[in-house]
Amino acid sequence: MAYNLLKGKKGIIFGALDERSIAWKTAQYCIAEGAEIVLTNAPIALRMGEIDKLAKECKAPVFPADVTNMEDLDSLFTKTREHFGGGVDFILHSIGMSPNVRKGIHYTQSNYDFMHKTMDISAMSLHRVLQTAMKHDAINEWGSVVALTYIAAQRVFPDYNDMADAKALLESITRSFGYHYGVKKHVRINTISQSPTRTTAGSGVKGFDGFINYAEKMSPLGNATSDQCAAYVVSLFSDLTRMVTMQNLFHDGGFSFTGVTPAVIEQMGE
Ligand SMILES: NC(=O)c1ccc[n+]([C@@H]2O[C@H](COP(=O)([O-])OP(=O)(O)OC[C@H]3O[C@@H](n4cnc5c(N)ncnc54)[C@H](O)[C@@H]3O)[C@@H](O)[C@H]2O)c1
């Protein structure tokens, strides 16, 4: 069901790789709610993924940008401004990657070149995007920026590896930049802490199947799906949530505040 919550709004969606991507679903929800969007992803992801399908469906241009490259980001914001003839009202940062996770390197043995990459792609990229947006004055008054995170920023999930540290940094940048952009232009910046979700990035975490089942059993409402996440993102892009900023918002069916559930205890007793 659509409510026209984003009628007349324009935005940039980072991170749609394939149909399972949270960004893919969010793009579809934004269009259904009346928005116009620009899609972007790393050049390599554009070659490997299926974004053209989404672009056609959403009638959206695709502008490549590696989020660790300032020239790419500059070009993205220049092209986006030209395309819309002005600034944007929302940005989704749905980006994460850890070479340490990919290569199965244990946290205690982290390779530091890889760790730098993890931080840059998964956390500093939000700073880079916001700094570039500010330079181009690319976000309209009361615009909204959402980045996706995971509860491993607050609590230890051992196999989440250096992504946990990246998410902690991402949430901190959200607060720090949220302050400055709020004062400057009433732009609001929040993170959504999403349940484990079967996507390319999600499934890369060791033992993901056991993990997603555990979260399901530990959440009174069950795990939040990517569709539900997309709907929540839309609410944050809308004018209904104008005074929400610098927050980390759990979207996890209650997982974050549940100590234990009968379903988990039952399993432990076996
Ligand atoms: N899937 C989960 O269980 C889960 C849970 C909580 C939070 N998240 C977060 O949600 C976000 C989206 O992930 P997803 O689960 O939809 O997986 P996904 O693999 O579909 O999306 C990750 C995206 O990051 C992009 N990316 C990687 N390196 C990049 C670079 N250098 N420049 C530009 N883009 C780059 C990829 O191309 C991809 O589109 C991530 O921040 C992830 O950490 C995922």
The ligand as a Gaussian input file, in Angstrom:
#p B3LYP/6-31G(d) Opt

LIG

0 1
 N       22.093000      -8.218000       5.526000
 C       22.142000      -8.069000       6.834000
 O       22.036000      -9.035000       7.607000
 C       22.327000      -6.685000       7.409000
 C       21.962000      -6.435000       8.744000
 C       22.172000      -5.154000       9.266000
 C       22.742000      -4.168000       8.454000
 N       23.093000      -4.448000       7.160000
 C       23.719000      -3.405000       6.355000
 O       22.884000      -3.081000       5.263000
 C       23.682000      -2.468000       4.255000
 C       23.337000      -3.062000       2.905000
 O       23.746000      -4.384000       2.819000
 P       22.853000      -5.560000       2.207000
 O       22.624000      -6.533000       3.293000
 O       21.706000      -5.011000       1.455000
 O       23.890000      -6.270000       1.212000
 P       24.347000      -5.965000      -0.301000
 O       25.556000      -6.808000      -0.510000
 O       23.222000      -6.150000      -1.229000
 O       24.762000      -4.411000      -0.283000
 C       26.055000      -3.937000       0.015000
 C       26.381000      -2.912000      -1.056000
 O       27.622000      -2.215000      -0.774000
 C       28.167000      -1.903000      -2.049000
 N       29.580000      -1.522000      -1.976000
 C       30.623000      -2.275000      -1.509000
 N       31.781000      -1.609000      -1.694000
 C       31.459000      -0.414000      -2.258000
 C       32.233000       0.710000      -2.674000
 N       33.566000       0.741000      -2.540000
 N       31.591000       1.775000      -3.219000
 C       30.236000       1.771000      -3.365000
 N       29.453000       0.739000      -2.979000
 C       30.062000      -0.338000      -2.430000
 C       27.983000      -3.210000      -2.811000
 O       28.206000      -3.085000      -4.193000
 C       26.547000      -3.542000      -2.446000
 O       25.631000      -2.959000      -3.359000
 C       25.144000      -2.645000       4.700000
 O       25.582000      -1.480000       5.346000
 C       25.025000      -3.789000       5.690000
 O       26.097000      -3.824000       6.599000
 C       22.879000      -5.672000       6.623000

